[in-house]
Amino acid sequence: MSEHTHDHDHHDADIPHVSLKEYLTGFVLAVILTVIPFWLVMGGVFESSATTVMVILGFALVQIVVHMVFFLHMNFHSEGGWNMLALIFTLILVFITLAGSLWVMHNLNVNMMPGMMD
């Protein structure tokens, strides 16, 4: 028989310890960040549709960060900085997606409904 002793306690050092409270906090924030943009559109809170779009995109960005922190457990300290690199990559992809979506919607509005410009 081998005389090696294996200490398996070190494997849990890098795993984030989360509680039900943190998951519920993330869930409540996600619901709030979903309901507010819905209310902004359905209630016609802003006169300008451009203002409404920018506010909704702001809420979308905040909701993505909430999902990353509370559900994916990404922070700046775990996994030797790899989470920071993943965060930067995700933010770049979100920017490209949001900017591309706005560009496509603007071009569709200009080219298919020219009389409907604000």
CYANA upper distance limits for C-alpha pairs under 8 A (distance plus 0.5 A):
  9 ASP  CA     13 ALA  CA      8.17
 11 HIS  CA     15 ILE  CA      8.29
 14 ASP  CA     78 SER  CA      7.06
 14 ASP  CA     79 GLU  CA      7.04
 16 PRO  CA     73 HIS  CA      7.47
 16 PRO  CA     78 SER  CA      8.33
 18 VAL  CA     22 GLU  CA      6.89
 18 VAL  CA     23 TYR  CA      8.21
 19 SER  CA     23 TYR  CA      7.18
 20 LEU  CA     24 LEU  CA      6.58
 21 LYS  CA     25 THR  CA      6.55
 22 GLU  CA     26 GLY  CA      6.73
 22 GLU  CA     70 PHE  CA      7.01
 23 TYR  CA     27 PHE  CA      6.65
 23 TYR  CA     70 PHE  CA      6.76
 23 TYR  CA     71 PHE  CA      7.35
 24 LEU  CA     28 VAL  CA      6.57
 25 THR  CA     29 LEU  CA      6.66
 25 THR  CA     70 PHE  CA      8.28
 26 GLY  CA     30 ALA  CA      6.55
 26 GLY  CA     66 VAL  CA      6.96
 26 GLY  CA     67 HIS  CA      7.49
 26 GLY  CA     70 PHE  CA      5.72
 26 GLY  CA     71 PHE  CA      7.59
 27 PHE  CA     31 VAL  CA      6.70
 28 VAL  CA     32 ILE  CA      6.69
 29 LEU  CA     33 LEU  CA      6.50
 29 LEU  CA     63 GLN  CA      8.31
 29 LEU  CA     66 VAL  CA      7.83
 30 ALA  CA     34 THR  CA      6.67
 30 ALA  CA     63 GLN  CA      6.65
 30 ALA  CA     66 VAL  CA      7.61
 30 ALA  CA     67 HIS  CA      8.04
 31 VAL  CA     35 VAL  CA      6.60
 32 ILE  CA     36 ILE  CA      6.63
 33 LEU  CA     37 PRO  CA      7.52
 33 LEU  CA     59 PHE  CA      6.63
 33 LEU  CA     60 ALA  CA      8.06
 33 LEU  CA     62 VAL  CA      8.33
 33 LEU  CA     63 GLN  CA      6.67
 34 THR  CA     38 PHE  CA      7.08
 34 THR  CA     59 PHE  CA      8.49
 35 VAL  CA     39 TRP  CA      6.63
 36 ILE  CA     40 LEU  CA      6.66
 37 PRO  CA     41 VAL  CA      6.83
 37 PRO  CA     55 VAL  CA      8.33
 37 PRO  CA     56 ILE  CA      6.03
 37 PRO  CA     59 PHE  CA      7.67
 38 PHE  CA     42 MET  CA      6.58
 39 TRP  CA     43 GLY  CA      6.01
 39 TRP  CA     44 GLY  CA      8.49
 40 LEU  CA     44 GLY  CA      6.40
 40 LEU  CA     45 VAL  CA      5.87
 40 LEU  CA     46 PHE  CA      7.90
 40 LEU  CA     52 THR  CA      7.63
 41 VAL  CA     45 VAL  CA      7.54
 41 VAL  CA     52 THR  CA      7.73
 46 PHE  CA     51 THR  CA      7.22
 46 PHE  CA     52 THR  CA      6.57
 47 GLU  CA     51 THR  CA      8.37
 48 SER  CA     52 THR  CA      7.07
 48 SER  CA    118 ASP  CA      8.49
 49 SER  CA     53 VAL  CA      6.66
 50 ALA  CA     54 MET  CA      6.75
 51 THR  CA     55 VAL  CA      6.67
 52 THR  CA     56 ILE  CA      6.61
 53 VAL  CA     57 LEU  CA      6.61
 54 MET  CA     58 GLY  CA      6.70
 55 VAL  CA     59 PHE  CA      6.85
 56 ILE  CA     60 ALA  CA      6.65
 57 LEU  CA     61 LEU  CA      6.69
 57 LEU  CA     98 LEU  CA      8.07
 58 GLY  CA     62 VAL  CA      6.82
 59 PHE  CA     63 GLN  CA      6.56
 60 ALA  CA     64 ILE  CA      6.74
 61 LEU  CA     65 VAL  CA      6.98
 61 LEU  CA     94 VAL  CA      8.24
 62 VAL  CA     66 VAL  CA      6.72
 63 GLN  CA     67 HIS  CA      6.70
 64 ILE  CA     68 MET  CA      6.72
 65 VAL  CA     69 VAL  CA      6.64
 66 VAL  CA     70 PHE  CA      6.35
 66 VAL  CA     71 PHE  CA      8.26
 67 HIS  CA     71 PHE  CA      5.71
 67 HIS  CA     72 LEU  CA      7.05
 68 MET  CA     72 LEU  CA      5.32
 68 MET  CA     73 HIS  CA      6.76
 68 MET  CA     74 MET  CA      6.27
 69 VAL  CA     73 HIS  CA      5.32
 69 VAL  CA     74 MET  CA      5.52
 69 VAL  CA     75 ASN  CA      7.10
 70 PHE  CA     74 MET  CA      8.25
 74 MET  CA     78 SER  CA      8.04
 74 MET  CA     83 ASN  CA      6.26
 74 MET  CA     84 MET  CA      8.34
 74 MET  CA     87 LEU  CA      8.12
 75 ASN  CA     83 ASN  CA      6.75
 75 ASN  CA     84 MET  CA      7.42
 76 PHE  CA     81 GLY  CA      6.72
 76 PHE  CA     83 ASN  CA      6.83
 76 PHE  CA     84 MET  CA      5.93
 77 HIS  CA     81 GLY  CA      6.76
 77 HIS  CA     83 ASN  CA      8.35
 78 SER  CA     82 TRP  CA      8.16
 78 SER  CA     83 ASN  CA      7.23
 79 GLU  CA     83 ASN  CA      7.01
 81 GLY  CA     85 LEU  CA      7.22
 82 TRP  CA     86 ALA  CA      6.72
 83 ASN  CA     87 LEU  CA      6.51
 84 MET  CA     88 ILE  CA      6.76
 85 LEU  CA     89 PHE  CA      6.70
 86 ALA  CA     90 THR  CA      6.54
 87 LEU  CA     91 LEU  CA      6.64
 88 ILE  CA     92 ILE  CA      6.75
 89 PHE  CA     93 LEU  CA      6.79
 90 THR  CA     94 VAL  CA      6.58
 91 LEU  CA     95 PHE  CA      6.61
 92 ILE  CA     96 ILE  CA      6.73
 93 LEU  CA     97 THR  CA      6.55
 94 VAL  CA     98 LEU  CA      6.51
 95 PHE  CA     99 ALA  CA      6.40
 96 ILE  CA    100 GLY  CA      6.34
 97 THR  CA    101 SER  CA      6.51
 98 LEU  CA    102 LEU  CA      6.71
 99 ALA  CA    103 TRP  CA      6.63
100 GLY  CA    104 VAL  CA      6.61
101 SER  CA    105 MET  CA      6.60
102 LEU  CA    106 HIS  CA      6.49
103 TRP  CA    107 ASN  CA      6.66
104 VAL  CA    108 LEU  CA      6.60
105 MET  CA    109 ASN  CA      6.60
106 HIS  CA    110 VAL  CA      6.67
107 ASN  CA    111 ASN  CA      6.41
108 LEU  CA    112 MET  CA      6.04
108 LEU  CA    113 MET  CA      7.94
109 ASN  CA    113 MET  CA      5.73
109 ASN  CA    114 PRO  CA      7.24
109 ASN  CA    116 MET  CA      8.08
109 ASN  CA    117 MET  CA      8.00
110 VAL  CA    114 PRO  CA      5.52
110 VAL  CA    117 MET  CA      7.76
113 MET  CA    117 MET  CA      8.16
